[in-house]
Amino acid sequence: MGRLAGFKYREIVKRLKELGLTFHRQAAGSHEIWFNEPLRRYTTIPNHPGDMPEGTLRAILRQAGVEVHEFLDEPPEAPEGASDA
């Protein structure tokens, strides 16, 4: 399981709201359109029971312009080859 595994719709929406995304409109069926105002980007979020597949959550974050570390509230990872010295 990866770092993005095990998230449910409600927790995803809560974290995205904290990052500044807003509900835009209801889409077809159980899907919703959310908007990232500062970046002027939209993303579609399925409102399905159970855990969101990790690949789906990654695609949502990519479409919305949200980095994984921001979503997980972690410090950004250092680039490859970077050292603390």
C-alpha positions as CSV (number, residue, x, y, z in Angstrom):
1,M,0.0,0.0,0.0
2,G,1.2,3.4,-0.9
3,R,1.0,6.7,1.0
4,L,-2.3,7.6,-0.7
5,A,-4.0,4.3,0.0
6,G,-7.0,4.1,2.4
7,F,-8.6,7.5,2.0
8,K,-12.3,7.8,1.9
9,Y,-14.3,10.5,0.0
10,R,-15.1,12.5,3.1
11,E,-11.5,12.7,4.2
12,I,-10.3,13.6,0.7
13,V,-12.9,16.4,0.5
14,K,-12.0,17.7,4.0
15,R,-8.3,17.9,3.1
16,L,-8.9,19.5,-0.3
17,K,-11.1,22.2,1.3
18,E,-8.3,22.9,3.7
19,L,-6.0,23.4,0.6
20,G,-8.4,25.9,-0.8
21,L,-10.5,23.9,-3.3
22,T,-14.2,24.6,-3.5
23,F,-17.2,22.6,-4.7
24,H,-18.2,23.9,-8.1
25,R,-21.1,21.7,-9.2
26,Q,-22.6,18.2,-9.3
27,A,-21.6,16.2,-12.3
28,A,-23.0,13.0,-13.8
29,G,-24.2,10.4,-11.2
30,S,-22.0,10.4,-8.1
31,H,-19.3,12.6,-9.4
32,E,-18.6,16.2,-8.3
33,I,-16.5,19.0,-9.9
34,W,-14.2,20.9,-7.6
35,F,-12.3,24.1,-8.3
36,N,-8.8,25.3,-7.3
37,E,-9.3,29.1,-7.5
38,P,-5.6,30.2,-7.2
39,L,-4.6,27.9,-10.0
40,R,-7.8,28.1,-12.0
41,R,-8.0,24.3,-12.2
42,Y,-10.9,21.9,-12.0
43,T,-10.9,18.3,-10.9
44,T,-13.6,15.6,-10.8
45,I,-14.1,13.6,-7.6
46,P,-16.1,10.5,-7.5
47,N,-18.3,10.1,-4.4
48,H,-18.3,6.3,-4.0
49,P,-18.4,4.2,-0.8
50,G,-15.2,2.6,0.4
51,D,-11.6,3.6,-0.1
52,M,-10.6,5.7,-3.1
53,P,-8.1,3.8,-5.3
54,E,-4.6,5.3,-5.0
55,G,-4.3,5.9,-8.7
56,T,-7.6,7.8,-8.8
57,L,-6.5,10.0,-5.9
58,R,-3.2,10.7,-7.6
59,A,-5.1,11.8,-10.7
60,I,-7.4,14.0,-8.7
61,L,-4.4,15.7,-7.0
62,R,-2.6,16.1,-10.4
63,Q,-5.7,17.7,-12.0
64,A,-6.2,20.0,-9.1
65,G,-2.6,21.1,-9.0
66,V,-2.0,19.8,-5.5
67,E,1.3,18.1,-4.6
68,V,1.1,14.8,-2.7
69,H,3.1,16.2,0.2
70,E,0.7,19.1,0.5
71,F,-2.3,16.7,0.6
72,L,-0.6,14.6,3.2
73,D,0.6,17.6,5.2
74,E,4.2,16.5,5.0
75,P,7.3,18.5,4.3
76,P,8.4,18.3,0.6
77,E,10.9,15.6,-0.2
78,A,14.5,16.6,-1.0
79,P,15.6,16.2,-4.6
80,E,17.7,13.2,-5.5
81,G,21.3,13.7,-4.7
82,A,20.7,16.6,-2.3
83,S,22.5,16.4,1.1
84,D,22.1,18.1,4.4
85,A,25.8,18.9,4.6
